[in-house]
Amino acid sequence: MPPGTDKDHCVVGVDFGGTKILAGVFGEKYECVGRARVSTKADRGVDEVIGRIARCVRESVDECDLNLKEIKAVGIGAPGAVDSESGHVIFAPNLDWNDVPLKNELEKQLDVPVFLENDCNVCTLGVYQIELKAKPRDVVGIFLGTGIGGGLIVEGNLYSGFNRTAGEIGHMVLEVGGPKCACGNKGCFEALASRTAIFRRIKQAVKEGQKTILTEMLGPELEDLRSGDLRKAIKRGDKFVEHVIEEAAEYTGIAVANVINVFNPEVIAIGGGLMEQLEDEMLAIIVETAMDYAMPGTAKGIEIIATKLGDDAGITGAAVLARRHVQ
Ligand SMILES: [Zn+2]
């Protein structure tokens, strides 16, 4: 453990995703002093996955020569609809989970208080606490990745809504009759601008004969396509990929304008794997489109920024969640 870290204040933040679980031990100033990673293996069932989360927490704690008794609390961000009061994951389609009492099960295994939230809420909390030094009152986080999620901070606290599911920005409908979304609807923001939607568009166009540098880079099936490949293709002058990314950025800008009109936050922070790779290509278009579409006068002074927390947003935000509950 680094000198200066007070072990009386350590909490663990867990980023629980469909493919991997990350855990980080954080000291008082949110310095990460130990971390661990395991794969989720959702196909092995609920009990196995919960056991793997507990193992990941134990490994991260062991990594910095602490033991669980010294940990004040564990915060965890889970993918899907979460009831943070009961600590149940209500519905997580990527994991095939329905109504799982995750908080109670983990508390049984770890004997440490556990606090649960939706993953994008947790990331928004992390951005708010760590990145936004001016502590604006109202903040919206939007995360562009495999799907699109969001989180709302009102007066410095997470806003969860009547059924505690607020912040589903990815399922705002932007194109009536548009492409089908994983939620069953059509034309959701997520079905138009997530990494999944972008990859689907590119692969479909290639099938229909579209020329792109991506097939030179990855072969005709574009098998291992990643967000970083899109950036490389654009840098090499691929106009088709540039156009697809511009469109995704425009949809994101329209979503941001809707958020500004409805919610009028001081800051809108955009993150996620897609944004991390393509900030240079997307952010300016997002801002310009948002300003075009927001009602005149409503966007004045609002900051639209890219978050810098990257892959650590999940564990950091979960640590913030844990600390907020024990302080
Ligand atoms: Zn949807």
py3Dmol code that shows the C-alpha trace and the ligand (Angstrom):
import py3Dmol

protein = """\
ATOM      1  CA  MET A   1       0.000   0.000   0.000  1.00  0.00           C
ATOM      2  CA  PRO A   2       1.431   3.434  -0.886  1.00  0.00           C
ATOM      3  CA  PRO A   3       2.659   5.540   2.040  1.00  0.00           C
ATOM      4  CA  GLY A   4       0.076   8.074   3.187  1.00  0.00           C
ATOM      5  CA  THR A   5      -2.922   5.818   2.518  1.00  0.00           C
ATOM      6  CA  ASP A   6      -5.033   5.576   5.634  1.00  0.00           C
ATOM      7  CA  LYS A   7      -6.254   2.010   5.777  1.00  0.00           C
ATOM      8  CA  ASP A   8      -9.116   2.976   8.066  1.00  0.00           C
ATOM      9  CA  HIS A   9     -10.881   4.591   5.139  1.00  0.00           C
ATOM     10  CA  CYS A  10     -10.564   1.986   2.399  1.00  0.00           C
ATOM     11  CA  VAL A  11     -13.578   1.009   0.323  1.00  0.00           C
ATOM     12  CA  VAL A  12     -13.874  -1.327  -2.667  1.00  0.00           C
ATOM     13  CA  GLY A  13     -15.525  -0.358  -5.949  1.00  0.00           C
ATOM     14  CA  VAL A  14     -16.723  -3.076  -8.313  1.00  0.00           C
ATOM     15  CA  ASP A  15     -17.480  -2.663 -11.997  1.00  0.00           C
ATOM     16  CA  PHE A  16     -19.648  -5.675 -12.827  1.00  0.00           C
ATOM     17  CA  GLY A  17     -20.130  -6.092 -16.577  1.00  0.00           C
ATOM     18  CA  GLY A  18     -21.398  -8.743 -18.962  1.00  0.00           C
ATOM     19  CA  THR A  19     -17.895  -9.952 -19.852  1.00  0.00           C
ATOM     20  CA  LYS A  20     -15.612  -8.841 -17.034  1.00  0.00           C
ATOM     21  CA  ILE A  21     -15.624  -7.910 -13.354  1.00  0.00           C
ATOM     22  CA  LEU A  22     -13.147  -5.283 -12.088  1.00  0.00           C
ATOM     23  CA  ALA A  23     -12.575  -4.461  -8.434  1.00  0.00           C
ATOM     24  CA  GLY A  24     -10.465  -1.631  -7.000  1.00  0.00           C
ATOM     25  CA  VAL A  25      -9.553  -0.747  -3.422  1.00  0.00           C
ATOM     26  CA  PHE A  26      -9.611   3.010  -2.871  1.00  0.00           C
ATOM     27  CA  GLY A  27      -8.119   5.131  -0.120  1.00  0.00           C
ATOM     28  CA  GLU A  28      -9.509   8.313   1.346  1.00  0.00           C
ATOM     29  CA  LYS A  29      -8.612  10.540  -1.621  1.00  0.00           C
ATOM     30  CA  TYR A  30      -9.862   7.947  -4.116  1.00  0.00           C
ATOM     31  CA  GLU A  31      -6.361   6.749  -4.892  1.00  0.00           C
ATOM     32  CA  CYS A  32      -6.544   3.161  -6.160  1.00  0.00           C
ATOM     33  CA  VAL A  33      -4.272   0.994  -4.021  1.00  0.00           C
ATOM     34  CA  GLY A  34      -5.137  -2.479  -5.283  1.00  0.00           C
ATOM     35  CA  ARG A  35      -7.091  -3.985  -8.137  1.00  0.00           C
ATOM     36  CA  ALA A  36      -8.233  -7.298  -9.573  1.00  0.00           C
ATOM     37  CA  ARG A  37     -10.044  -8.543 -12.622  1.00  0.00           C
ATOM     38  CA  VAL A  38     -11.913 -11.759 -13.422  1.00  0.00           C
ATOM     39  CA  SER A  39     -14.139 -12.760 -16.330  1.00  0.00           C
ATOM     40  CA  THR A  40     -17.896 -12.833 -15.621  1.00  0.00           C
ATOM     41  CA  LYS A  41     -18.859 -16.165 -17.230  1.00  0.00           C
ATOM     42  CA  ALA A  42     -22.555 -15.284 -17.122  1.00  0.00           C
ATOM     43  CA  ASP A  43     -23.449 -18.561 -18.870  1.00  0.00           C
ATOM     44  CA  ARG A  44     -22.477 -20.503 -15.726  1.00  0.00           C
ATOM     45  CA  GLY A  45     -25.433 -19.065 -13.839  1.00  0.00           C
ATOM     46  CA  VAL A  46     -26.210 -16.619 -11.052  1.00  0.00           C
ATOM     47  CA  ASP A  47     -24.496 -18.388  -8.121  1.00  0.00           C
ATOM     48  CA  GLU A  48     -21.231 -18.843  -9.992  1.00  0.00           C
ATOM     49  CA  VAL A  49     -21.186 -15.169 -11.072  1.00  0.00           C
ATOM     50  CA  ILE A  50     -21.856 -13.934  -7.525  1.00  0.00           C
ATOM     51  CA  GLY A  51     -19.028 -16.176  -6.301  1.00  0.00           C
ATOM     52  CA  ARG A  52     -16.732 -14.660  -8.922  1.00  0.00           C
ATOM     53  CA  ILE A  53     -17.623 -11.097  -7.855  1.00  0.00           C
ATOM     54  CA  ALA A  54     -16.799 -12.028  -4.232  1.00  0.00           C
ATOM     55  CA  ARG A  55     -13.513 -13.582  -5.381  1.00  0.00           C
ATOM     56  CA  CYS A  56     -12.583 -10.470  -7.353  1.00  0.00           C
ATOM     57  CA  VAL A  57     -13.227  -8.279  -4.278  1.00  0.00           C
ATOM     58  CA  ARG A  58     -11.077 -10.590  -2.100  1.00  0.00           C
ATOM     59  CA  GLU A  59      -8.242 -10.569  -4.648  1.00  0.00           C
ATOM     60  CA  SER A  60      -8.199  -6.766  -4.910  1.00  0.00           C
ATOM     61  CA  VAL A  61      -8.075  -6.501  -1.102  1.00  0.00           C
ATOM     62  CA  ASP A  62      -5.315  -9.093  -0.873  1.00  0.00           C
ATOM     63  CA  GLU A  63      -3.384  -7.249  -3.600  1.00  0.00           C
ATOM     64  CA  CYS A  64      -2.797  -4.293  -1.245  1.00  0.00           C
ATOM     65  CA  ASP A  65      -2.140  -6.476   1.837  1.00  0.00           C
ATOM     66  CA  LEU A  66      -5.375  -5.599   3.572  1.00  0.00           C
ATOM     67  CA  ASN A  67      -8.060  -7.970   4.779  1.00  0.00           C
ATOM     68  CA  LEU A  68     -11.820  -7.702   4.360  1.00  0.00           C
ATOM     69  CA  LYS A  69     -12.343  -6.658   7.986  1.00  0.00           C
ATOM     70  CA  GLU A  70     -10.488  -3.419   7.179  1.00  0.00           C
ATOM     71  CA  ILE A  71     -12.841  -2.559   4.312  1.00  0.00           C
ATOM     72  CA  LYS A  72     -15.623  -0.127   5.252  1.00  0.00           C
ATOM     73  CA  ALA A  73     -17.980  -0.941   2.370  1.00  0.00           C
ATOM     74  CA  VAL A  74     -18.213  -2.363  -1.121  1.00  0.00           C
ATOM     75  CA  GLY A  75     -19.967  -0.419  -3.892  1.00  0.00           C
ATOM     76  CA  ILE A  76     -21.025  -2.166  -7.050  1.00  0.00           C
ATOM     77  CA  GLY A  77     -22.336  -1.005 -10.420  1.00  0.00           C
ATOM     78  CA  ALA A  78     -24.390  -3.636 -12.248  1.00  0.00           C
ATOM     79  CA  PRO A  79     -25.585  -3.638 -15.876  1.00  0.00           C
ATOM     80  CA  GLY A  80     -29.361  -3.312 -16.075  1.00  0.00           C
ATOM     81  CA  ALA A  81     -32.267  -2.181 -13.943  1.00  0.00           C
ATOM     82  CA  VAL A  82     -31.297  -2.159 -10.291  1.00  0.00           C
ATOM     83  CA  ASP A  83     -33.312  -1.482  -7.141  1.00  0.00           C
ATOM     84  CA  SER A  84     -30.711   0.222  -5.024  1.00  0.00           C
ATOM     85  CA  GLU A  85     -32.912   0.164  -1.907  1.00  0.00           C
ATOM     86  CA  SER A  86     -33.563  -3.580  -1.827  1.00  0.00           C
ATOM     87  CA  GLY A  87     -30.206  -4.348  -3.469  1.00  0.00           C
ATOM     88  CA  HIS A  88     -31.789  -6.481  -6.184  1.00  0.00           C
ATOM     89  CA  VAL A  89     -30.787  -6.603  -9.828  1.00  0.00           C
ATOM     90  CA  ILE A  90     -34.310  -6.436 -11.277  1.00  0.00           C
ATOM     91  CA  PHE A  91     -33.501  -7.151 -14.914  1.00  0.00           C
ATOM     92  CA  ALA A  92     -30.169  -7.552 -16.707  1.00  0.00           C
ATOM     93  CA  PRO A  93     -30.650  -8.860 -20.251  1.00  0.00           C
ATOM     94  CA  ASN A  94     -26.883  -9.253 -20.935  1.00  0.00           C
ATOM     95  CA  LEU A  95     -26.584 -11.594 -17.952  1.00  0.00           C
ATOM     96  CA  ASP A  96     -30.003 -13.214 -18.255  1.00  0.00           C
ATOM     97  CA  TRP A  97     -30.720 -12.151 -14.660  1.00  0.00           C
ATOM     98  CA  ASN A  98     -34.184 -11.536 -13.223  1.00  0.00           C
ATOM     99  CA  ASP A  99     -34.677 -10.287  -9.679  1.00  0.00           C
ATOM    100  CA  VAL A 100     -31.389 -11.384  -8.120  1.00  0.00           C
ATOM    101  CA  PRO A 101     -30.754 -10.283  -4.471  1.00  0.00           C
ATOM    102  CA  LEU A 102     -27.127  -9.416  -5.207  1.00  0.00           C
ATOM    103  CA  LYS A 103     -26.522  -7.140  -2.208  1.00  0.00           C
ATOM    104  CA  ASN A 104     -27.660  -9.757   0.349  1.00  0.00           C
ATOM    105  CA  GLU A 105     -25.763 -12.602  -1.295  1.00  0.00           C
ATOM    106  CA  LEU A 106     -22.523 -10.623  -1.430  1.00  0.00           C
ATOM    107  CA  GLU A 107     -22.914  -9.435   2.148  1.00  0.00           C
ATOM    108  CA  LYS A 108     -23.286 -13.085   3.224  1.00  0.00           C
ATOM    109  CA  GLN A 109     -20.098 -14.040   1.397  1.00  0.00           C
ATOM    110  CA  LEU A 110     -17.965 -11.002   2.280  1.00  0.00           C
ATOM    111  CA  ASP A 111     -19.364  -9.879   5.640  1.00  0.00           C
ATOM    112  CA  VAL A 112     -18.970  -6.224   4.557  1.00  0.00           C
ATOM    113  CA  PRO A 113     -21.827  -3.767   3.787  1.00  0.00           C
ATOM    114  CA  VAL A 114     -22.563  -3.786   0.035  1.00  0.00           C
ATOM    115  CA  PHE A 115     -24.283  -1.015  -1.941  1.00  0.00           C
ATOM    116  CA  LEU A 116     -25.670  -1.575  -5.399  1.00  0.00           C
ATOM    117  CA  GLU A 117     -26.542   0.779  -8.266  1.00  0.00           C
ATOM    118  CA  ASN A 118     -26.966   0.742 -12.024  1.00  0.00           C
ATOM    119  CA  ASP A 119     -23.554   0.854 -13.754  1.00  0.00           C
ATOM    120  CA  CYS A 120     -24.105   4.144 -15.611  1.00  0.00           C
ATOM    121  CA  ASN A 121     -25.413   5.825 -12.457  1.00  0.00           C
ATOM    122  CA  VAL A 122     -22.232   4.705 -10.737  1.00  0.00           C
ATOM    123  CA  CYS A 123     -20.037   6.060 -13.562  1.00  0.00           C
ATOM    124  CA  THR A 124     -21.864   9.405 -13.450  1.00  0.00           C
ATOM    125  CA  LEU A 125     -21.276   9.566  -9.700  1.00  0.00           C
ATOM    126  CA  GLY A 126     -17.558   8.870 -10.296  1.00  0.00           C
ATOM    127  CA  VAL A 127     -17.286  11.629 -12.896  1.00  0.00           C
ATOM    128  CA  TYR A 128     -19.119  14.041 -10.580  1.00  0.00           C
ATOM    129  CA  GLN A 129     -16.970  13.302  -7.548  1.00  0.00           C
ATOM    130  CA  ILE A 130     -13.550  13.000  -9.175  1.00  0.00           C
ATOM    131  CA  GLU A 131     -13.605  15.128 -12.315  1.00  0.00           C
ATOM    132  CA  LEU A 132     -15.996  17.998 -11.716  1.00  0.00           C
ATOM    133  CA  LYS A 133     -14.065  20.037  -9.198  1.00  0.00           C
ATOM    134  CA  ALA A 134     -16.509  22.963  -9.338  1.00  0.00           C
ATOM    135  CA  LYS A 135     -19.276  20.633  -8.035  1.00  0.00           C
ATOM    136  CA  PRO A 136     -22.075  21.731 -10.342  1.00  0.00           C
ATOM    137  CA  ARG A 137     -25.540  21.023  -8.931  1.00  0.00           C
ATOM    138  CA  ASP A 138     -27.021  19.103 -11.828  1.00  0.00           C
ATOM    139  CA  VAL A 139     -25.101  16.784 -14.118  1.00  0.00           C
ATOM    140  CA  VAL A 140     -26.030  14.219 -16.749  1.00  0.00           C
ATOM    141  CA  GLY A 141     -23.675  11.403 -17.741  1.00  0.00           C
ATOM    142  CA  ILE A 142     -24.045   9.662 -21.104  1.00  0.00           C
ATOM    143  CA  PHE A 143     -21.986   6.544 -21.837  1.00  0.00           C
ATOM    144  CA  LEU A 144     -21.532   5.304 -25.390  1.00  0.00           C
ATOM    145  CA  GLY A 145     -20.374   1.695 -25.606  1.00  0.00           C
ATOM    146  CA  THR A 146     -21.902  -1.675 -26.478  1.00  0.00           C
ATOM    147  CA  GLY A 147     -25.145  -0.023 -25.412  1.00  0.00           C
ATOM    148  CA  ILE A 148     -25.897   3.533 -24.315  1.00  0.00           C
ATOM    149  CA  GLY A 149     -26.616   4.362 -20.699  1.00  0.00           C
ATOM    150  CA  GLY A 150     -26.947   7.464 -18.611  1.00  0.00           C
ATOM    151  CA  GLY A 151     -27.046   8.800 -15.098  1.00  0.00           C
ATOM    152  CA  LEU A 152     -28.605  11.875 -13.528  1.00  0.00           C
ATOM    153  CA  ILE A 153     -27.217  13.890 -10.632  1.00  0.00           C
ATOM    154  CA  VAL A 154     -29.646  16.380  -9.096  1.00  0.00           C
ATOM    155  CA  GLU A 155     -28.418  18.751  -6.403  1.00  0.00           C
ATOM    156  CA  GLY A 156     -25.311  16.618  -5.979  1.00  0.00           C
ATOM    157  CA  ASN A 157     -27.123  13.299  -5.542  1.00  0.00           C
ATOM    158  CA  LEU A 158     -28.113  10.491  -7.884  1.00  0.00           C
ATOM    159  CA  TYR A 159     -31.676  10.846  -9.087  1.00  0.00           C
ATOM    160  CA  SER A 160     -33.399   7.487  -9.424  1.00  0.00           C
ATOM    161  CA  GLY A 161     -37.060   8.290 -10.090  1.00  0.00           C
ATOM    162  CA  PHE A 162     -40.342   6.635  -9.046  1.00  0.00           C
ATOM    163  CA  ASN A 163     -39.398   3.061 -10.006  1.00  0.00           C
ATOM    164  CA  ARG A 164     -35.711   3.816  -9.435  1.00  0.00           C
ATOM    165  CA  THR A 165     -34.893   3.306 -13.130  1.00  0.00           C
ATOM    166  CA  ALA A 166     -34.316   6.937 -14.199  1.00  0.00           C
ATOM    167  CA  GLY A 167     -31.523   7.817 -16.604  1.00  0.00           C
ATOM    168  CA  GLU A 168     -32.300   5.379 -19.439  1.00  0.00           C
ATOM    169  CA  ILE A 169     -31.122   7.936 -21.970  1.00  0.00           C
ATOM    170  CA  GLY A 170     -30.174   5.219 -24.462  1.00  0.00           C
ATOM    171  CA  HIS A 171     -33.822   4.339 -24.918  1.00  0.00           C
ATOM    172  CA  MET A 172     -34.972   7.819 -25.836  1.00  0.00           C
ATOM    173  CA  VAL A 173     -36.557   7.349 -29.268  1.00  0.00           C
ATOM    174  CA  LEU A 174     -34.828   9.527 -31.876  1.00  0.00           C
ATOM    175  CA  GLU A 175     -36.177   7.976 -35.065  1.00  0.00           C
ATOM    176  CA  VAL A 176     -39.737   6.692 -35.198  1.00  0.00           C
ATOM    177  CA  GLY A 177     -39.727   3.364 -37.059  1.00  0.00           C
ATOM    178  CA  GLY A 178     -35.921   3.275 -36.926  1.00  0.00           C
ATOM    179  CA  PRO A 179     -33.697   0.211 -36.342  1.00  0.00           C
ATOM    180  CA  LYS A 180     -34.749  -2.342 -33.736  1.00  0.00           C
ATOM    181  CA  CYS A 181     -33.330  -1.921 -30.235  1.00  0.00           C
ATOM    182  CA  ALA A 182     -32.369  -4.608 -27.702  1.00  0.00           C
ATOM    183  CA  CYS A 183     -35.195  -3.313 -25.467  1.00  0.00           C
ATOM    184  CA  GLY A 184     -37.787  -4.359 -28.068  1.00  0.00           C
ATOM    185  CA  ASN A 185     -38.555  -0.837 -29.278  1.00  0.00           C
ATOM    186  CA  LYS A 186     -37.506   0.777 -32.547  1.00  0.00           C
ATOM    187  CA  GLY A 187     -35.382   3.839 -33.221  1.00  0.00           C
ATOM    188  CA  CYS A 188     -33.884   4.227 -29.730  1.00  0.00           C
ATOM    189  CA  PHE A 189     -30.729   6.373 -29.386  1.00  0.00           C
ATOM    190  CA  GLU A 190     -28.874   3.130 -28.505  1.00  0.00           C
ATOM    191  CA  ALA A 191     -30.050   1.445 -31.728  1.00  0.00           C
ATOM    192  CA  LEU A 192     -28.645   4.389 -33.731  1.00  0.00           C
ATOM    193  CA  ALA A 193     -25.384   5.418 -32.075  1.00  0.00           C
ATOM    194  CA  SER A 194     -24.001   2.646 -29.830  1.00  0.00           C
ATOM    195  CA  ARG A 195     -20.913   0.727 -30.875  1.00  0.00           C
ATOM    196  CA  THR A 196     -23.204  -2.212 -31.673  1.00  0.00           C
ATOM    197  CA  ALA A 197     -25.336  -0.033 -33.978  1.00  0.00           C
ATOM    198  CA  ILE A 198     -22.291   1.469 -35.709  1.00  0.00           C
ATOM    199  CA  PHE A 199     -20.680  -1.943 -36.295  1.00  0.00           C
ATOM    200  CA  ARG A 200     -23.977  -3.309 -37.624  1.00  0.00           C
ATOM    201  CA  ARG A 201     -24.274  -0.431 -40.108  1.00  0.00           C
ATOM    202  CA  ILE A 202     -20.690  -0.827 -41.313  1.00  0.00           C
ATOM    203  CA  LYS A 203     -20.956  -4.616 -41.725  1.00  0.00           C
ATOM    204  CA  GLN A 204     -24.272  -4.294 -43.559  1.00  0.00           C
ATOM    205  CA  ALA A 205     -22.839  -1.685 -45.954  1.00  0.00           C
ATOM    206  CA  VAL A 206     -19.753  -3.839 -46.634  1.00  0.00           C
ATOM    207  CA  LYS A 207     -22.060  -6.763 -47.443  1.00  0.00           C
ATOM    208  CA  GLU A 208     -23.807  -4.510 -49.946  1.00  0.00           C
ATOM    209  CA  GLY A 209     -20.497  -3.670 -51.645  1.00  0.00           C
ATOM    210  CA  GLN A 210     -19.320  -0.566 -49.772  1.00  0.00           C
ATOM    211  CA  LYS A 211     -15.545  -0.065 -50.046  1.00  0.00           C
ATOM    212  CA  THR A 212     -13.664   0.705 -46.838  1.00  0.00           C
ATOM    213  CA  ILE A 213     -10.089   0.525 -45.521  1.00  0.00           C
ATOM    214  CA  LEU A 214     -11.473  -1.602 -42.671  1.00  0.00           C
ATOM    215  CA  THR A 215     -11.670  -4.687 -44.932  1.00  0.00           C
ATOM    216  CA  GLU A 216      -7.983  -4.210 -45.836  1.00  0.00           C
ATOM    217  CA  MET A 217      -7.184  -3.979 -42.128  1.00  0.00           C
ATOM    218  CA  LEU A 218      -9.378  -6.825 -40.853  1.00  0.00           C
ATOM    219  CA  GLY A 219     -10.497  -8.981 -43.777  1.00  0.00           C
ATOM    220  CA  PRO A 220     -13.861  -9.121 -45.597  1.00  0.00           C
ATOM    221  CA  GLU A 221     -15.889 -10.265 -42.555  1.00  0.00           C
ATOM    222  CA  LEU A 222     -14.533  -7.500 -40.251  1.00  0.00           C
ATOM    223  CA  GLU A 223     -14.359 -10.108 -37.524  1.00  0.00           C
ATOM    224  CA  ASP A 224     -12.340  -8.402 -34.797  1.00  0.00           C
ATOM    225  CA  LEU A 225     -13.666  -4.911 -35.431  1.00  0.00           C
ATOM    226  CA  ARG A 226     -13.005  -2.525 -32.510  1.00  0.00           C
ATOM    227  CA  SER A 227     -13.742   1.136 -31.880  1.00  0.00           C
ATOM    228  CA  GLY A 228     -10.023   1.940 -32.268  1.00  0.00           C
ATOM    229  CA  ASP A 229     -10.088   0.530 -35.826  1.00  0.00           C
ATOM    230  CA  LEU A 230     -12.689   3.144 -36.762  1.00  0.00           C
ATOM    231  CA  ARG A 231     -10.347   5.901 -35.579  1.00  0.00           C
ATOM    232  CA  LYS A 232      -7.453   4.407 -37.558  1.00  0.00           C
ATOM    233  CA  ALA A 233      -9.592   4.149 -40.706  1.00  0.00           C
ATOM    234  CA  ILE A 234     -10.693   7.780 -40.393  1.00  0.00           C
ATOM    235  CA  LYS A 235      -7.061   8.886 -39.879  1.00  0.00           C
ATOM    236  CA  ARG A 236      -6.190   7.036 -43.088  1.00  0.00           C
ATOM    237  CA  GLY A 237      -8.859   9.010 -44.962  1.00  0.00           C
ATOM    238  CA  ASP A 238     -11.775   6.548 -45.026  1.00  0.00           C
ATOM    239  CA  LYS A 239     -14.729   8.814 -45.923  1.00  0.00           C
ATOM    240  CA  PHE A 240     -17.323   6.082 -45.410  1.00  0.00           C
ATOM    241  CA  VAL A 241     -16.288   5.354 -41.796  1.00  0.00           C
ATOM    242  CA  GLU A 242     -16.013   9.095 -41.176  1.00  0.00           C
ATOM    243  CA  HIS A 243     -19.583   9.545 -42.387  1.00  0.00           C
ATOM    244  CA  VAL A 244     -20.925   6.734 -40.150  1.00  0.00           C
ATOM    245  CA  ILE A 245     -19.206   8.240 -37.100  1.00  0.00           C
ATOM    246  CA  GLU A 246     -20.468  11.733 -37.998  1.00  0.00           C
ATOM    247  CA  GLU A 247     -24.007  10.368 -38.085  1.00  0.00           C
ATOM    248  CA  ALA A 248     -23.600   8.674 -34.688  1.00  0.00           C
ATOM    249  CA  ALA A 249     -22.216  11.940 -33.300  1.00  0.00           C
ATOM    250  CA  GLU A 250     -25.216  13.838 -34.732  1.00  0.00           C
ATOM    251  CA  TYR A 251     -27.672  11.454 -33.076  1.00  0.00           C
ATOM    252  CA  THR A 252     -25.755  11.896 -29.832  1.00  0.00           C
ATOM    253  CA  GLY A 253     -25.965  15.684 -30.262  1.00  0.00           C
ATOM    254  CA  ILE A 254     -29.740  15.441 -30.752  1.00  0.00           C
ATOM    255  CA  ALA A 255     -30.020  13.301 -27.604  1.00  0.00           C
ATOM    256  CA  VAL A 256     -27.954  15.902 -25.734  1.00  0.00           C
ATOM    257  CA  ALA A 257     -30.260  18.676 -27.014  1.00  0.00           C
ATOM    258  CA  ASN A 258     -33.282  16.729 -25.708  1.00  0.00           C
ATOM    259  CA  VAL A 259     -31.565  16.369 -22.340  1.00  0.00           C
ATOM    260  CA  ILE A 260     -30.838  20.121 -22.293  1.00  0.00           C
ATOM    261  CA  ASN A 261     -34.460  20.975 -23.157  1.00  0.00           C
ATOM    262  CA  VAL A 262     -35.965  18.659 -20.548  1.00  0.00           C
ATOM    263  CA  PHE A 263     -33.449  18.773 -17.744  1.00  0.00           C
ATOM    264  CA  ASN A 264     -31.189  21.797 -18.258  1.00  0.00           C
ATOM    265  CA  PRO A 265     -28.167  20.489 -16.323  1.00  0.00           C
ATOM    266  CA  GLU A 266     -24.984  22.503 -15.835  1.00  0.00           C
ATOM    267  CA  VAL A 267     -22.757  19.788 -17.235  1.00  0.00           C
ATOM    268  CA  ILE A 268     -23.273  16.900 -19.641  1.00  0.00           C
ATOM    269  CA  ALA A 269     -20.361  14.460 -19.433  1.00  0.00           C
ATOM    270  CA  ILE A 270     -19.978  11.922 -22.216  1.00  0.00           C
ATOM    271  CA  GLY A 271     -17.907   8.776 -21.764  1.00  0.00           C
ATOM    272  CA  GLY A 272     -17.779   5.078 -22.585  1.00  0.00           C
ATOM    273  CA  GLY A 273     -15.449   3.020 -24.772  1.00  0.00           C
ATOM    274  CA  LEU A 274     -16.634   4.524 -28.065  1.00  0.00           C
ATOM    275  CA  MET A 275     -16.129   8.085 -26.866  1.00  0.00           C
ATOM    276  CA  GLU A 276     -12.751   7.219 -25.411  1.00  0.00           C
ATOM    277  CA  GLN A 277     -11.528   6.067 -28.822  1.00  0.00           C
ATOM    278  CA  LEU A 278     -13.282   8.664 -30.963  1.00  0.00           C
ATOM    279  CA  GLU A 279     -13.424  11.854 -28.890  1.00  0.00           C
ATOM    280  CA  ASP A 280     -11.519  13.884 -31.501  1.00  0.00           C
ATOM    281  CA  GLU A 281     -13.862  12.720 -34.236  1.00  0.00           C
ATOM    282  CA  MET A 282     -17.143  13.032 -32.292  1.00  0.00           C
ATOM    283  CA  LEU A 283     -17.131  15.674 -29.549  1.00  0.00           C
ATOM    284  CA  ALA A 284     -17.148  18.816 -31.726  1.00  0.00           C
ATOM    285  CA  ILE A 285     -20.029  17.442 -33.835  1.00  0.00           C
ATOM    286  CA  ILE A 286     -21.974  16.460 -30.704  1.00  0.00           C
ATOM    287  CA  VAL A 287     -21.608  19.979 -29.268  1.00  0.00           C
ATOM    288  CA  GLU A 288     -22.481  21.727 -32.539  1.00  0.00           C
ATOM    289  CA  THR A 289     -25.555  19.540 -33.136  1.00  0.00           C
ATOM    290  CA  ALA A 290     -26.724  19.932 -29.529  1.00  0.00           C
ATOM    291  CA  MET A 291     -26.520  23.731 -29.854  1.00  0.00           C
ATOM    292  CA  ASP A 292     -28.452  23.585 -33.148  1.00  0.00           C
ATOM    293  CA  TYR A 293     -31.264  21.446 -31.747  1.00  0.00           C
ATOM    294  CA  ALA A 294     -31.632  22.783 -28.207  1.00  0.00           C
ATOM    295  CA  MET A 295     -34.374  25.376 -27.826  1.00  0.00           C
ATOM    296  CA  PRO A 296     -32.951  28.891 -28.280  1.00  0.00           C
ATOM    297  CA  GLY A 297     -31.512  30.241 -25.045  1.00  0.00           C
ATOM    298  CA  THR A 298     -31.634  26.924 -23.139  1.00  0.00           C
ATOM    299  CA  ALA A 299     -28.056  25.740 -23.804  1.00  0.00           C
ATOM    300  CA  LYS A 300     -26.236  28.933 -22.854  1.00  0.00           C
ATOM    301  CA  GLY A 301     -23.263  28.220 -20.585  1.00  0.00           C
ATOM    302  CA  ILE A 302     -23.913  24.478 -20.405  1.00  0.00           C
ATOM    303  CA  GLU A 303     -20.716  22.462 -20.603  1.00  0.00           C
ATOM    304  CA  ILE A 304     -20.650  19.371 -22.818  1.00  0.00           C
ATOM    305  CA  ILE A 305     -17.447  17.489 -22.030  1.00  0.00           C
ATOM    306  CA  ALA A 306     -15.754  14.134 -22.544  1.00  0.00           C
ATOM    307  CA  THR A 307     -14.912  12.337 -19.298  1.00  0.00           C
ATOM    308  CA  LYS A 308     -11.309  11.360 -18.698  1.00  0.00           C
ATOM    309  CA  LEU A 309     -11.921   8.523 -16.229  1.00  0.00           C
ATOM    310  CA  GLY A 310     -12.012   5.953 -19.047  1.00  0.00           C
ATOM    311  CA  ASP A 311     -12.020   2.319 -17.991  1.00  0.00           C
ATOM    312  CA  ASP A 312     -11.720   3.266 -14.318  1.00  0.00           C
ATOM    313  CA  ALA A 313     -15.004   5.217 -14.224  1.00  0.00           C
ATOM    314  CA  GLY A 314     -16.889   2.104 -13.033  1.00  0.00           C
ATOM    315  CA  ILE A 315     -14.654   1.094 -10.106  1.00  0.00           C
ATOM    316  CA  THR A 316     -14.057   4.705  -9.057  1.00  0.00           C
ATOM    317  CA  GLY A 317     -17.770   5.558  -9.138  1.00  0.00           C
ATOM    318  CA  ALA A 318     -18.604   2.391  -7.194  1.00  0.00           C
ATOM    319  CA  ALA A 319     -16.051   3.397  -4.554  1.00  0.00           C
ATOM    320  CA  VAL A 320     -17.721   6.829  -4.348  1.00  0.00           C
ATOM    321  CA  LEU A 321     -21.088   5.090  -3.899  1.00  0.00           C
ATOM    322  CA  ALA A 322     -19.671   2.922  -1.091  1.00  0.00           C
ATOM    323  CA  ARG A 323     -18.077   5.869   0.690  1.00  0.00           C
ATOM    324  CA  ARG A 324     -21.239   8.001   0.466  1.00  0.00           C
ATOM    325  CA  HIS A 325     -23.131   5.278   2.336  1.00  0.00           C
ATOM    326  CA  VAL A 326     -20.650   4.856   5.181  1.00  0.00           C
ATOM    327  CA  GLN A 327     -19.752   8.482   5.834  1.00  0.00           C
TER     328      GLN A 327
END
"""
ligand_1 = """\
1
ZN
Zn -34.260 0.764 -26.646
"""
view = py3Dmol.view(width=600, height=400)
view.addModel(protein, "pdb")
view.setStyle({"model": 0}, {"cartoon": {"style": "trace"}})
view.addModel(ligand_1, "xyz")
view.setStyle({"model": 1}, {"stick": {}})
view.zoomTo()
view.show()
